[in-house]
Amino acid sequence: MLTKPNQLIYVLGLAIIPTIVAIETVNIAIKLIGATKTSIIGALEPLTAIIVGVLVFNEQISLFNMLGFLLVIIGIFLVVKK
């Protein structure tokens, strides 16, 4: 629960600023490299999250993480191959 006024400001800042940055960088990427390549790179986000979680936050990789990792890689491979 948000109990202090400044916490609301922090939450709004974390919600709005990263969203604006993400939308703008996707728009720039679409203009520079095209929609298809941008969507393929965007599909790598879960993989990046797992890698950062393991390397930076010392999280443990579970069997489900590895299965999801593998499914994302297979999906990207199928889209690129087609």
Residue pairs with C-beta under 8 A, 6 or more apart in sequence:
2 8
2 11
26 38
26 42
29 37
29 38
29 41
30 38
40 76
40 79
40 80
43 72
43 75
43 76
43 79
44 72
44 76
46 68
46 69
46 72
47 69
47 72
47 73
50 61
50 65
50 68
50 69
53 59
54 60
54 61
